[in-house]
């Protein structure tokens, strides 16, 4: 039995497939969802989602959002943004990270909201880089 | 007569050129409309799921959150969406009509010292809000055609912030709702405080009211929330508000482009008609000129002979 797995962003459905297991970064730590997992709602942390399908691993980068496991082995991730490892442009992601890091270093000039936004974008870019590297090594 | 045929010919040429332009604008508008509708439908699933989460959490439980809080409607904020550019038929006029009605209703009960402010999207909206003398808090005029959720964080963040700070007691949106390429209407949708019923009716209409999933209410006793319900709610509510604003924008864009497409289509058809009229006039003038010339030659030949 497989899990019905979906990643949805505010713009589109990024991933919609059946997988055998999924490992997801949440605020309280990483969780691995197998078929017949108990219903749960949790908050997603920017990071790498690893799914297993037919014995093969795939990686996706996600930013913040929610994870919902439903009855009947249904797993839905509502993410602010999500990307498949294949689609991540490593060079651009690294540039974006450097930019965010630089802004963070000059943080005295940032307001609280700006600071939070920069940290969020830094986390997101780090997750993208990690995902892309994982994919390249596998 | 030779001069008038020349003038008519020039006129036909210019009408044909105009038609080329309107035809091109029609095609561009058609492709932009399709994109906007696709995007609106693409973001619908997120809105549905987030709403389901909210309904799940709010069922059998009294929840408190600043974005859910109902207050006396003293200060209302209106988000009015119209276009930046003209040449789109009655699109802006329709929005304006609904907007004016709301302002009228508001002014009729103004003795209760309630205040109305607006945030406008599009130069046209800004213009007609100012014409009514309503306070324009902010005006957004530079949204790209292919709009992403990141593009609207300034707008949605401002709305959510101001509501939380109690600058406004309720927020409503006036936007164009896309039914099909040929028909649309202007809707007024309550945005804040968040109300699950209003959201549900909103979502079901998105993108021309195609088939929609029912919001499923599962047995929640078995649901676990990590770290807790409040934390999840803190994340869900702003996102849900954002996605609604996003969808309203996309729908309005779709309507704008479809109105433009139809306006341009009509213009192209009128140009065709004009060209055929002018061609007829041109042929008549040409024939008259020839007849006249022959008559002149015949008369001259007669005079000599």
Interface residues (C-beta under 8 A of the other chain):
Chain A: X8 X9 X10 X11 X12 X13 X26 X27 X28 X38 X39 X40 X41 X42 X43 X64 X65 X66 X68 X70 X71 X76 X78 X80 X113
Chain B: X39 X42 X43 X45 X46 X49 X50 X53 X56 X148 X149 X157 X218 X219 X222 X223 X224 X225 X226 X227 X231 X232 X235 X236 X239 X242 X243 X246
